[in-house]
Amino acid sequence: MILSWRPSAPADSKHAAAAGYCIYRGLKQKDPSPILLNTAPFPGTSCADDSVVNDKKYYYVVRAISAKAVTSIVSNEAPATIPKRSNRAVTRGSPPLCREPAGLK
């Protein structure tokens, strides 16, 4: 599953710049306990979630995080249904994996 989102707004007098993003996957709509996919702030705005299961629906949200570990409010939720027969292979040219710490590939 390839995920992408718009970058956080630039820093201003009330908000710090985003150092990266925290990507969460829920198993139900408005899941109160979504799973954090990445172990370190993700630096980009597109990644691949390679740990999904065919014929299942997921709900994703993203939060920006500052260099001082202050997180933003949660993004709008984006549902994603994985087809029954899905080729989930991440190939060369795919975005980096959401779960990989920055700099690993």
PLY file of the C-alpha trace (Angstrom):
ply
format ascii 1.0
element vertex 105
property float x
property float y
property float z
element edge 104
property int vertex1
property int vertex2
end_header
0.00 0.00 0.00
1.54 3.30 -1.11
0.67 6.22 1.17
1.18 9.91 0.47
0.16 13.14 2.17
0.70 16.87 1.87
3.59 18.37 3.86
2.94 20.22 7.07
2.63 24.00 6.90
5.90 25.94 7.30
6.95 27.08 10.76
5.47 30.29 12.10
5.42 32.14 15.43
3.04 29.57 16.98
4.20 26.32 15.37
7.59 24.65 14.90
8.68 23.18 11.60
7.99 19.50 11.00
11.09 17.33 11.38
9.16 14.33 10.09
5.90 12.42 10.32
4.39 9.69 12.48
2.26 7.29 10.42
-0.55 5.35 12.11
-2.69 2.48 10.84
-6.05 1.65 12.41
-8.15 -1.46 11.96
-11.46 0.35 12.23
-12.80 3.81 11.46
-11.71 6.39 14.05
-9.67 3.66 15.76
-8.81 4.94 19.27
-5.61 2.85 19.32
-4.02 2.92 15.86
-0.62 1.26 15.43
2.40 3.52 14.90
4.16 2.17 11.80
7.48 3.96 12.05
10.05 3.87 14.85
11.61 7.21 13.94
10.09 10.33 12.37
9.58 9.69 8.67
11.22 12.53 6.69
9.18 12.39 3.47
5.55 12.60 2.42
5.22 9.22 0.72
5.95 5.69 1.92
4.98 2.06 1.39
3.21 -0.02 4.05
4.27 -3.57 3.24
2.66 -5.20 6.27
-0.95 -5.15 5.08
-3.14 -8.23 4.54
-5.14 -8.95 1.39
-8.92 -8.47 1.58
-8.71 -6.17 4.61
-9.55 -2.49 5.19
-7.25 -0.11 7.04
-7.53 3.50 8.20
-4.46 5.75 8.12
-3.67 9.02 9.88
-0.47 11.06 10.02
0.93 13.52 12.55
3.77 15.95 11.96
6.45 15.93 14.65
8.91 18.73 15.45
12.59 18.39 16.31
11.55 18.81 19.98
9.13 15.84 19.67
5.96 17.95 19.70
3.28 16.32 17.54
0.59 18.04 15.54
-3.08 17.24 15.59
-4.06 14.10 13.71
-4.64 14.40 9.96
-7.89 13.49 8.31
-8.38 9.74 8.22
-7.82 7.95 4.91
-9.40 4.52 4.39
-7.65 1.93 2.22
-9.01 -1.43 1.14
-6.51 -4.06 0.09
-7.89 -6.21 -2.76
-8.37 -9.97 -2.33
-5.52 -10.60 -4.71
-2.98 -7.90 -4.21
0.64 -7.81 -5.22
2.03 -6.12 -2.15
5.63 -6.46 -3.24
7.63 -3.29 -2.83
9.70 -2.89 -5.94
12.61 -0.73 -6.97
11.25 2.75 -7.55
8.61 2.39 -4.82
8.65 4.91 -2.01
10.68 3.89 1.07
8.99 1.68 3.64
6.99 3.55 6.30
8.44 1.31 9.02
12.10 1.94 8.23
13.94 4.53 10.30
15.21 7.51 8.34
18.30 6.81 6.31
17.84 3.04 5.99
17.06 1.49 2.64
0 1
1 2
2 3
3 4
4 5
5 6
6 7
7 8
8 9
9 10
10 11
11 12
12 13
13 14
14 15
15 16
16 17
17 18
18 19
19 20
20 21
21 22
22 23
23 24
24 25
25 26
26 27
27 28
28 29
29 30
30 31
31 32
32 33
33 34
34 35
35 36
36 37
37 38
38 39
39 40
40 41
41 42
42 43
43 44
44 45
45 46
46 47
47 48
48 49
49 50
50 51
51 52
52 53
53 54
54 55
55 56
56 57
57 58
58 59
59 60
60 61
61 62
62 63
63 64
64 65
65 66
66 67
67 68
68 69
69 70
70 71
71 72
72 73
73 74
74 75
75 76
76 77
77 78
78 79
79 80
80 81
81 82
82 83
83 84
84 85
85 86
86 87
87 88
88 89
89 90
90 91
91 92
92 93
93 94
94 95
95 96
96 97
97 98
98 99
99 100
100 101
101 102
102 103
103 104
